[in-house]
Every structure is written in structure tokens, then in C-alpha cells.
Amino acid sequence: MKKILLSITTVALVATAAVGATRAYFSDTETSVGNRTLDLKVDDKDGANVVTITKTNMKPQAPYTYQGYNNQFVLKNAGSLPGTVTWVIKNVNNFENGCNDPETKLLDTTCGTGNDQGELGQYTWIKWSRNGPTYEGYGTKFDPLNSANGVTVTGPVLNPGDTFNAYMWLDFPRRTDDMENLAQGDSLQFDVEFKLEQIP
């Protein structure tokens, strides 16, 4: 059976989460004598690279600079084989953080403190792009953000030594029915798993 090399780096947003491989691959921190390697670095780091980003206090139709469009991840192929970059959002959680008066008036029925009870991921969207505010996209815009959970986005091919800047756009648009008030005070938690896969 033909062996496939895979390099994985996990970025946790808001809260750290362990994401493990389910198949036996060479990891980006191992070496194999006599074999060429894939080695993906995220923000110039190997292994379990974790970036903590807190998505709270988001405001409808606020400027992109407030919402955090410029969450930039620098991906580098530090190995000796070309590979295709992919990424996937996992473990999306929406936290209610209690209900305030506007939420109560809209009859918000998820006013507890447990996991995945909030509505922020239902009223925000996410898109990945390169070159920052030029909004040149890779993959599909996920609207709402919740729909991105578990969907793999395919990026560019990285030759050895190549670097790619991936920007995460996150927006909370204004609605005409005021239902975004259901997300007042809510927060988001999700993981991003980057991979560098050998080209067949």
C-alpha cells in the first residue's frame, strides 16, 4: 500500500482542544531516515501550535477591524515534498453566557450556562482569504458560521520553502428583523485544523 505523508497543525480558537490523528501518518515533528518529508509550520511553529482568540462582544455591522478580519495564519512548507494545504473548522461551540433583557424579550429559550446554547454562530459568517482586506477567497463563505463545522477547505499547493498567508474573516452583519439581539453577550469557540497533504 502506498504511504501518504500528512502534516497536521491545530489552532484552537477561544479554548484549547486536543485534536488527534486517527490514522498512522508521519507527523510534522518526526523524521524518517531515507524518506523525504512533509513539514507544515504555522506561524513558524511545529507541533501543537495553539493560538487563543476570544470572540466575544461582537457587534452587528461593526467595522471588520473590530470583528477581527485580520486573524492571520502564516503557513510554511518546511519539508522536502510539495503538498496541498487544507483546513477545517471543528468543535464549534456557542456559549449563551446568560440572557439579558433584549434576549428575554425575544423569548430566547437557551438562557443556561452550558455548552452550545448561544446563537452567535447562527448570525455570524466566516470566510478564509489571502492578502487580507483584498478579500481574495479560497473556498466558500460559510453563512452561518455554524455550517462550517467539519467542512474541509482546500488551499494552494506549497512547494518546499513556500509560505502562504491565510486570513480569517469573521463578520456579524446587521439584520432587518432585529433577531441578532438573540446573540447579545454570546461567545464562540471553535478549533481550526491545518493540514499539508502529499500530492498523489
C-alpha positions in Angstrom: 0.0 0.0 0.0 1.3 3.4 -0.9 2.2 5.5 2.1 0.8 9.0 2.4 2.6 11.7 4.4 0.5 14.1 6.3 1.5 17.1 8.4 -1.1 18.5 10.9 -1.1 21.6 13.0 -4.0 22.5 15.2 -5.0 26.1 16.1 -7.6 26.4 18.9 -9.7 29.5 19.0 -11.0 30.7 22.3 -10.3 27.4 24.1 -7.6 24.8 23.7 -8.8 21.5 22.4 -6.8 18.3 21.6 -7.3 17.1 18.1 -5.7 13.7 17.4 -4.9 11.8 14.3 -6.9 8.6 13.7 -4.5 7.0 11.2 -0.8 6.3 11.3 0.9 9.2 9.5 4.3 10.8 9.7 3.8 13.9 11.8 5.4 17.2 11.2 7.7 16.8 14.2 9.1 13.4 13.2 11.8 12.5 10.7 12.2 9.3 8.7 15.7 8.2 7.6 15.9 7.8 3.8 12.5 9.4 3.2 11.6 12.9 2.1 9.2 14.7 4.5 6.3 17.0 4.8 6.6 19.6 7.5 4.0 22.3 8.0 4.8 25.2 10.2 2.0 27.6 11.4 3.3 31.0 12.5 6.8 29.5 12.4 6.0 26.8 14.9 5.9 23.0 14.8 3.7 20.5 16.6 0.7 21.5 18.7 0.6 25.2 17.7 -2.2 26.9 19.7 -3.4 30.4 19.2 -6.1 31.7 21.7 -8.6 34.1 20.1 -11.6 35.2 22.1 -14.7 36.1 20.1 -16.9 38.0 22.5 -18.5 41.4 22.5 -19.1 41.2 18.7 -21.4 44.0 17.4 -23.7 43.8 14.4 -22.3 45.7 11.4 -19.2 46.9 13.2 -16.0 47.6 11.1 -14.1 44.5 10.0 -11.1 45.7 12.1 -13.3 45.4 15.2 -14.7 41.9 14.3 -11.2 40.5 13.7 -11.0 40.0 9.9 -7.2 40.1 10.1 -6.6 36.9 12.1 -3.7 35.9 10.0 -2.0 32.5 10.0 1.4 32.1 8.2 1.7 28.6 6.8 5.1 27.3 5.6 6.1 24.1 4.0 9.4 23.5 5.8 9.7 19.9 4.4 11.2 18.5 1.2 8.0 17.4 -0.6 5.3 19.6 -2.1 1.9 19.4 -0.5 -1.7 20.8 -0.7 -2.8 22.9 2.3 -6.2 22.2 3.7 -8.0 23.5 6.8 -11.2 22.6 8.6 -13.2 24.2 11.5 -14.1 21.7 14.2 -15.8 21.6 17.6 -17.9 24.7 17.1 -19.5 25.8 20.4 -21.8 28.7 21.0 -22.0 30.0 24.6 -25.1 31.9 25.8 -23.4 33.4 28.9 -26.8 34.1 30.4 -29.6 36.2 28.9 -30.0 39.9 29.0 -33.3 41.9 28.6 -33.3 42.1 24.8 -32.8 38.3 24.6 -35.5 37.7 27.1 -37.9 39.9 25.1 -37.3 37.8 22.0 -38.2 34.7 24.0 -34.7 33.2 24.0 -35.2 29.7 25.3 -31.5 28.9 25.8 -30.5 31.1 28.7 -28.5 28.5 30.5 -24.7 28.4 31.0 -23.9 25.1 29.3 -22.1 24.4 26.0 -23.6 25.2 22.7 -26.6 27.1 23.8 -25.9 30.5 22.3 -26.8 32.0 18.9 -23.7 33.9 17.8 -22.6 31.2 15.3 -26.1 31.3 13.8 -25.9 35.0 13.0 -22.2 35.4 12.0 -20.4 34.2 8.9 -16.8 33.3 8.2 -14.6 33.2 5.1 -11.0 32.4 4.5 -8.9 34.6 2.2 -5.4 35.6 1.3 -3.9 39.1 1.1 -6.0 40.5 3.9 -8.6 43.1 3.1 -8.5 42.4 -0.7 -10.9 39.6 0.1 -9.5 37.1 -2.4 -11.1 33.9 -1.3 -10.2 30.3 -1.0 -13.1 28.0 -0.6 -16.7 29.0 0.2 -18.0 31.7 2.5 -19.8 29.9 5.4 -23.0 31.7 6.3 -23.9 31.0 9.1 -20.6 30.1 10.7 -22.1 27.0 12.3 -22.3 25.5 8.8 -18.5 25.5 8.6 -18.2 22.8 11.2 -16.4 19.8 9.8 -16.2 21.2 6.2 -12.7 21.0 4.7 -11.4 23.9 2.6 -8.7 23.3 0.1 -6.0 25.9 -0.2 -2.9 26.2 -2.5 -0.1 23.8 -3.3 3.0 24.7 -1.2 6.4 23.7 -2.7 9.3 23.2 -0.2 10.0 26.6 1.3 6.8 28.2 0.1 4.8 30.4 2.5 1.1 31.2 2.4 -0.8 33.8 4.4 -4.3 32.6 5.4 -6.7 35.3 6.8 -9.8 34.5 8.7 -12.7 36.9 8.0 -15.5 36.9 10.6 -18.5 39.2 10.3 -21.7 39.8 12.3 -24.0 41.6 9.8 -27.0 43.7 10.7 -30.4 42.1 10.2 -33.6 43.8 9.4 -35.7 41.8 11.9 -33.5 42.6 15.0 -33.1 38.9 15.6 -29.4 39.4 16.1 -30.4 40.6 19.6 -30.6 36.9 20.5 -26.8 36.8 20.3 -26.2 39.7 22.7 -23.5 38.7 25.1 -22.8 35.4 23.4 -19.4 34.0 22.6 -17.9 31.5 20.1 -15.4 28.6 20.5 -14.0 26.5 17.7 -10.8 24.8 16.5 -9.1 25.1 13.2 -7.0 22.1 12.0 -4.5 22.9 9.2 -3.0 20.0 7.1 -0.4 19.6 4.5 -1.1 16.6 2.4 1.2 14.9 -0.1 0.3 15.3 -3.7 -0.5 11.9 -5.3 
